[in-house]
Amino acid sequence: ISTYGDSFLDLVNPTTKRIHSNFWQIVSTGRLSSRMPNIQNIPNDEETRSCFIANSDSKLIICDYTTQEPRLIADKSQDPALLKFFKEDDGDIHSFVATKMYSIINGKETIVTKTNENSHLRSHGKTIGLGIDYGKTAYTLQYDLKIDKKKAQEFIDAYWTEFPGKRHFMDMEMSKAMKQGYILAD
């Protein structure tokens, strides 16, 4: 009620009788942001979504950017395991990544899903997968995961073992960025 109640209805445009959000691209990440109102956090339940109705001559398009970064990097890197995962729509990418890493680290198949007894390990898959995309190292991951640096490096090594196409792509992009002066090395 507080988020989508009276305060939300106060934002109805008096001329169009519709809600019109304002969108901005966040320069540092490339993502979109919306305000007045923020329509990007509307719950994905049928009751709430049914309150949003397009004009009779229009369509309401609902877009979910879930896993946009992993999908883009899979396409750019052409990593076979990631491409296969997304083409077959095998479910949750973070569980998939955690399964791959923990299977190597544990030396046996370790299935991680959102709902099984290993579901808490999914967050490691998410943190590491997205963290690597944004340049995290064992040094920074040790703090995110509350583990020592050696263990953090084990996760990174396991990740790269499972996704060599992505590793090659990231190495090539890093090299290119350094050659073009976008990254300065000591």
Salt bridges, closest charged atoms under 4 A:
GLU69 OE2 - ARG31 NH2 2.66
GLU88 OE1 - LYS84 NZ 3.40
ASP92 OD2 - ARG122 NE 2.60
ASP133 OD1 - LYS166 NZ 2.41
ASP144 OD2 - LYS136 NZ 2.53
GLU154 OE1 - LYS151 NZ 3.59
GLU162 OE1 - LYS100 NZ 3.69
ASP171 OD2 - ARG167 NE 3.45
GLU173 OE2 - LYS176 NZ 3.02
